[in-house]
Amino acid sequence: MVSEHIRFNVEASTLATRDGFGRALVELGEKDPRVVVLCSDVAESTRVADFKEKFPERYIELGVAEQNLVTVAAGFANYGKIPFVAAYAVFSPGRNWEQIRTTIAINNFPVKIAGAHAGVTVGPDGATHQALEDIAMMRVLPNMTIVSPCDEEEAYKATLAAASHEGPVYIRLSREVSPAITTEKTKFEIGKSVPLWTSEKPQVAIFTTGPMAHNALLAAKELEKDIAVSVINIHTIKPLDIDAVVAEAKRAGAVVTVEDHQIVGCLGSTIAEVLAQCCPTPMEFVGVHDSFGQSGTPKELIEHYGMGVSHIVAAVRKANGRRTSSVWKIFRN
C-alpha cells in the first residue's frame, strides 16, 4: 500500500524537478543574502530565470564556459557566499569534472551544482545531451553529496536543504514533467530514504531514485496481488541511507534497483556495494545497460532502454525467483 504522505497519481503533473529547484532558489534568495546563482546561458531551461529577475545583482551569467562557471563559484564560496551553479548535466559535471574536483571538492567548498536535463527523458535532444553518467562521475569524488529528487516538491525541499548543507552538493534535475509523488508533509532529510510503498512481509525491495519512482509505484500496484514488494525512494545517492537499505534487503530477501542512468556507478552499484559487505542478496538492475541514448519521446526511450513498468515487473519476478531458489537458500543458511 502507498506510504503515509505519499500520493499515487497516474497522470503526470505540469511540473518537472527543475521547477522545484527554481522555486526554492527564489525563496533562498529572499532569506539569505549570501545566496548567489551562476549560470551557463541556460537560465530559462534550468529555471533560474526568476532568481535572475528578482536578484539581478546576485546573478552571474558566465556563458557557455562550464569550466569557468564552477571555478568562479569556488571563489565565491571561499569568500563566504553560497553559490548555486546551473547548467545541463552533460556539461556540468560532464565538461568541467576536473575543475569541480580541484577547486570545489578538494577544498570542500559549499558550492551547489545543479545538473539539469539528466537521463533519457530529455528525449529529442538525443545522445549528446542525455546525461547518463553524471552521478557516477560525482559519486567518486570525496566530500560530494548527491541528491536525485523524484518530483517537483522533493526538488524544492532538496534545494533548500542543500543551501544549509556543509560542503558541495550535486542536485540532479530532469527536464520532463513527472507525476507528483511527495507532498508538503513528506519528510525530507539529506541521507535519509523515503518509503513510498509498504508491505507487511515484502518478498522484493525496490529501491528507486529520481522521477523513475513513479514507474516503480506502478509496478508495485500491478504486483500487489502476486508478489509483495516495498518501494523505497533513495533521493540521496551519497551518503546512502545504509541502515535502511540493509534492513529492507534483509526483510525482503531480494532487491531490484530502478534508475534513469547507467546501472554502472549509480544507485544499483551503490546498493550492490553495500549489500556485498553487509548481506549478499539476489539483485536485478533496471536502468541503462552500457549504452548511449538517442532521440525519441521520453516515453519511447524509457521503454526502449528497459525502464518501463513491464520491465520493472519482470525484474521483480526474476529477483523473487532467485530468492526462492534452493541454491540461494543454501547460501543464505
C-alpha positions as CSV (number, residue, x, y, z in Angstrom):
1,M,0.0,0.0,0.0
2,V,1.1,3.6,-0.5
3,S,3.0,5.0,2.4
4,E,1.8,7.9,4.5
5,H,2.1,11.4,2.9
6,I,2.7,9.9,-0.5
7,R,0.3,10.4,-3.4
8,F,-0.1,8.0,-6.3
9,N,-1.1,9.8,-9.4
10,V,-1.3,8.0,-12.7
11,E,-1.1,11.2,-14.8
12,A,1.9,13.5,-15.0
13,S,1.7,16.9,-13.3
14,T,2.7,20.1,-15.2
15,L,5.9,20.4,-13.3
16,A,9.4,18.9,-13.5
17,T,12.1,18.6,-10.8
18,R,13.8,21.6,-12.4
19,D,10.7,23.7,-11.5
20,G,11.1,22.8,-7.8
21,F,14.7,23.9,-8.0
22,G,13.8,27.3,-9.4
23,R,11.1,27.8,-6.8
24,A,13.4,27.1,-4.0
25,L,16.1,29.4,-5.3
26,V,13.8,32.5,-5.1
27,E,12.9,31.6,-1.6
28,L,16.5,31.2,-0.6
29,G,17.4,34.5,-2.2
30,E,14.8,36.2,-0.1
31,K,16.0,34.7,3.1
32,D,19.8,34.7,2.7
33,P,21.8,37.4,1.0
34,R,24.8,35.0,0.8
35,V,23.0,33.0,-1.9
36,V,24.2,33.7,-5.4
37,V,23.4,32.0,-8.7
38,L,25.8,31.4,-11.6
39,C,24.6,30.0,-14.9
40,S,25.9,28.9,-18.3
41,D,23.5,30.6,-20.7
42,V,20.6,28.3,-19.8
43,A,18.7,30.4,-17.3
44,E,15.2,29.6,-18.7
45,S,15.9,25.9,-19.1
46,T,17.3,25.4,-15.6
47,R,14.6,27.6,-14.1
48,V,17.0,30.1,-12.5
49,A,15.4,33.0,-14.6
50,D,13.1,34.0,-11.7
51,F,16.1,34.4,-9.4
52,K,17.9,36.4,-12.1
53,E,14.9,38.8,-12.4
54,K,14.4,39.2,-8.7
55,F,18.0,39.4,-7.7
56,P,20.0,40.7,-10.7
57,E,22.9,41.8,-8.5
58,R,23.4,38.3,-7.3
59,Y,23.1,36.5,-10.6
60,I,26.2,36.0,-12.7
61,E,26.0,34.8,-16.3
62,L,29.1,33.0,-17.4
63,G,28.0,32.0,-20.9
64,V,28.9,28.7,-22.4
65,A,32.0,28.2,-20.3
66,E,31.3,25.5,-17.7
67,Q,34.9,25.1,-16.5
68,N,34.9,28.8,-15.7
69,L,31.4,28.5,-14.1
70,V,32.4,26.2,-11.3
71,T,35.8,27.8,-10.8
72,V,34.2,31.2,-10.2
73,A,31.7,29.6,-7.9
74,A,34.5,28.2,-5.9
75,G,35.9,31.7,-5.5
76,F,32.5,32.9,-4.2
77,A,32.3,30.1,-1.7
78,N,35.8,30.8,-0.5
79,Y,34.6,34.3,0.5
80,G,31.5,33.2,2.4
81,K,28.9,33.1,-0.3
82,I,26.5,30.1,-1.0
83,P,26.8,29.7,-4.8
84,F,24.4,27.6,-6.9
85,V,25.6,26.8,-10.4
86,A,23.1,25.7,-13.1
87,A,23.9,24.0,-16.4
88,Y,23.0,20.9,-18.3
89,A,24.4,17.8,-16.7
90,V,26.2,16.7,-19.8
91,F,28.3,19.8,-19.5
92,S,28.4,20.1,-15.7
93,P,29.8,17.8,-14.5
94,G,30.3,16.3,-17.9
95,R,32.7,19.0,-19.2
96,N,34.1,20.5,-16.0
97,W,34.6,17.5,-13.8
98,E,38.3,18.3,-13.3
99,Q,37.5,21.9,-12.1
100,I,34.8,20.5,-9.8
101,R,37.3,18.1,-8.3
102,T,40.2,20.6,-8.0
103,T,38.6,23.8,-7.0
104,I,35.4,22.6,-5.1
105,A,35.7,19.0,-3.9
106,I,39.3,19.1,-2.6
107,N,38.6,22.3,-0.7
108,N,35.2,21.0,0.5
109,F,33.6,24.4,-0.6
110,P,29.8,24.7,-0.3
111,V,29.1,25.0,-4.0
112,K,25.7,23.6,-5.0
113,I,25.8,22.2,-8.5
114,A,22.6,21.6,-10.4
115,G,22.8,19.3,-13.4
116,A,19.7,19.7,-15.4
117,H,18.2,17.7,-18.3
118,A,19.6,14.5,-17.0
119,G,18.6,11.0,-18.2
120,V,17.0,9.8,-21.4
121,T,13.8,11.7,-20.6
122,V,15.5,14.7,-22.2
123,G,14.0,13.0,-25.3
124,P,14.5,14.5,-28.7
125,D,17.8,16.2,-27.7
126,G,19.5,12.9,-28.2
127,A,22.6,11.1,-27.0
128,T,24.8,14.2,-26.8
129,H,22.5,15.9,-24.3
130,Q,21.2,12.8,-22.3
131,A,23.5,12.7,-19.2
132,L,23.5,9.0,-18.2
133,E,26.9,9.1,-16.4
134,D,26.7,12.2,-14.2
135,I,26.0,10.6,-10.9
136,A,28.8,8.0,-11.4
137,M,31.2,10.9,-12.1
138,M,30.2,12.8,-9.0
139,R,29.9,9.8,-6.6
140,V,33.6,9.0,-6.9
141,L,34.5,12.5,-5.5
142,P,35.3,12.7,-1.8
143,N,33.2,15.3,0.1
144,M,30.5,15.3,-2.6
145,T,26.8,14.9,-1.6
146,I,24.5,13.7,-4.4
147,V,20.7,14.2,-4.4
148,S,18.3,13.0,-7.1
149,P,14.8,14.1,-6.3
150,C,11.7,12.2,-7.5
151,D,9.3,15.1,-8.2
152,E,9.0,18.9,-8.1
153,E,8.2,19.1,-4.4
154,E,11.1,17.0,-3.4
155,A,13.4,19.0,-5.6
156,Y,12.2,22.1,-3.9
157,K,13.0,20.6,-0.4
158,A,16.3,19.2,-1.6
159,T,17.4,22.6,-2.9
160,L,16.5,24.3,0.4
161,A,18.4,21.6,2.3
162,A,21.4,21.8,0.1
163,A,21.8,25.5,0.9
164,S,22.5,24.8,4.6
165,H,24.4,21.5,4.0
166,E,28.1,21.7,4.6
167,G,30.3,21.1,1.6
168,P,29.5,20.6,-2.1
169,V,26.2,19.1,-3.3
170,Y,25.2,17.8,-6.7
171,I,21.4,18.1,-7.5
172,R,20.3,16.0,-10.5
173,L,17.3,17.5,-12.3
174,S,15.0,16.4,-15.1
175,R,13.5,18.3,-18.0
176,E,10.4,16.3,-18.4
177,V,7.3,16.9,-16.2
178,S,6.7,14.0,-13.8
179,P,3.8,12.9,-11.5
180,A,3.7,14.4,-8.1
181,I,4.5,11.7,-5.5
182,T,5.5,13.5,-2.4
183,T,3.5,16.2,-0.5
184,E,4.3,19.2,1.7
185,K,4.1,16.8,4.6
186,T,6.5,14.2,3.2
187,K,9.7,14.3,5.3
188,F,12.9,15.2,3.5
189,E,16.4,14.9,5.0
190,I,19.6,14.5,3.1
191,G,20.9,11.0,3.6
192,K,17.6,9.5,4.6
193,S,15.4,7.4,2.4
194,V,11.6,7.7,2.0
195,P,9.2,4.7,1.9
196,L,6.8,5.0,-1.0
197,W,5.0,1.7,-0.9
198,T,5.0,-0.6,2.1
199,S,4.2,-4.3,2.6
200,E,4.0,-6.2,5.9
201,K,6.1,-9.1,4.5
202,P,7.8,-7.9,1.3
203,Q,9.4,-10.5,-0.9
204,V,11.3,-8.0,-3.0
205,A,12.5,-4.5,-2.1
206,I,12.5,-2.0,-5.0
207,F,15.0,0.9,-4.5
208,T,14.5,3.8,-6.9
209,T,15.8,7.3,-7.4
210,G,14.6,10.3,-9.4
211,P,11.3,10.5,-11.4
212,M,11.6,6.8,-12.1
213,A,9.9,6.4,-8.7
214,H,6.5,6.7,-10.4
215,N,7.2,3.7,-12.6
216,A,8.3,1.7,-9.6
217,L,5.0,2.6,-7.8
218,L,3.0,1.5,-10.9
219,A,4.9,-1.8,-10.9
220,A,4.2,-2.3,-7.2
221,K,0.5,-1.7,-7.9
222,E,0.5,-4.3,-10.7
223,L,2.3,-6.8,-8.5
224,E,0.3,-6.4,-5.3
225,K,-1.9,-9.5,-5.7
226,D,1.0,-11.6,-6.8
227,I,4.3,-10.6,-5.1
228,A,4.5,-8.4,-2.0
229,V,7.0,-5.6,-2.6
230,S,8.3,-2.4,-0.9
231,V,9.3,0.7,-2.8
232,I,11.9,3.0,-1.2
233,N,12.9,6.4,-2.7
234,I,16.6,6.8,-2.4
235,H,16.8,10.5,-3.1
236,T,20.3,10.8,-1.7
237,I,22.7,8.6,-3.5
238,K,25.6,9.8,-1.4
239,P,25.6,9.5,1.6
240,L,23.4,6.4,1.2
241,D,20.9,5.5,3.9
242,I,22.8,2.3,4.6
243,D,20.8,1.2,7.6
244,A,17.5,1.4,5.8
245,V,18.9,-0.3,2.7
246,V,20.3,-3.2,4.7
247,A,17.2,-3.6,6.9
248,E,14.8,-3.6,3.9
249,A,17.0,-6.0,1.9
250,K,17.1,-8.4,4.9
251,R,13.3,-8.1,5.3
252,A,12.6,-8.9,1.7
253,G,15.4,-11.2,0.7
254,A,15.7,-9.9,-2.9
255,V,16.3,-6.4,-4.4
256,V,15.6,-4.5,-7.6
257,T,17.1,-1.1,-8.3
258,V,15.4,1.4,-10.7
259,E,17.1,4.4,-12.2
260,D,17.4,6.6,-15.4
261,H,21.2,6.3,-15.5
262,Q,23.8,3.8,-16.4
263,I,23.5,1.0,-14.0
264,V,27.3,1.2,-13.5
265,G,28.2,3.7,-10.8
266,C,24.8,4.9,-9.8
267,L,22.1,3.6,-7.5
268,G,22.4,-0.1,-8.4
269,S,26.2,-0.1,-8.0
270,T,25.9,1.8,-4.7
271,I,23.4,-0.6,-3.2
272,A,25.3,-3.7,-4.5
273,E,28.5,-2.5,-2.9
274,V,26.7,-2.1,0.5
275,L,24.9,-5.5,0.3
276,A,28.0,-7.3,-0.8
277,Q,29.6,-6.2,2.5
278,C,26.6,-6.5,4.8
279,C,24.1,-9.1,3.5
280,P,24.6,-10.6,0.0
281,T,21.2,-10.5,-1.7
282,P,19.8,-11.5,-5.1
283,M,19.6,-8.3,-7.2
284,E,18.3,-7.1,-10.5
285,F,19.1,-3.8,-12.1
286,V,16.7,-1.7,-14.1
287,G,18.4,1.2,-15.9
288,V,20.6,1.9,-18.9
289,H,22.9,-1.1,-19.6
290,D,26.1,0.2,-21.1
291,S,24.5,2.2,-23.9
292,F,24.3,5.8,-25.1
293,G,20.9,7.5,-25.6
294,Q,19.2,8.5,-28.8
295,S,16.4,10.8,-30.0
296,G,12.8,10.0,-29.2
297,T,10.0,10.9,-26.9
298,P,10.7,10.3,-23.2
299,K,8.1,7.5,-23.1
300,E,9.6,5.8,-26.1
301,L,13.1,5.9,-24.7
302,I,12.1,4.7,-21.3
303,E,10.5,1.6,-22.9
304,H,13.4,1.2,-25.4
305,Y,16.0,1.1,-22.7
306,G,14.1,-1.3,-20.5
307,M,12.9,1.0,-17.7
308,G,9.1,0.8,-18.2
309,V,6.7,-0.6,-15.8
310,S,6.7,-4.0,-17.5
311,H,10.4,-4.2,-17.2
312,I,10.3,-3.5,-13.5
313,V,7.7,-6.1,-13.0
314,A,9.8,-8.6,-14.9
315,A,12.9,-7.7,-12.8
316,V,10.9,-8.2,-9.6
317,R,9.6,-11.6,-10.8
318,K,13.2,-12.7,-11.6
319,A,14.6,-11.4,-8.3
320,N,11.8,-13.2,-6.5
321,G,12.6,-16.4,-8.3
322,R,16.2,-16.2,-7.4
323,R,15.2,-15.5,-3.7
324,T,13.3,-18.8,-3.6
325,S,15.8,-20.9,-5.4
326,S,17.3,-23.9,-3.5
327,V,20.8,-22.8,-4.3
328,W,20.3,-19.4,-2.7
329,K,18.5,-20.8,0.3
330,I,21.6,-23.0,1.0
331,F,23.9,-20.0,0.6
332,R,21.8,-17.8,2.9
333,N,21.8,-20.5,5.6
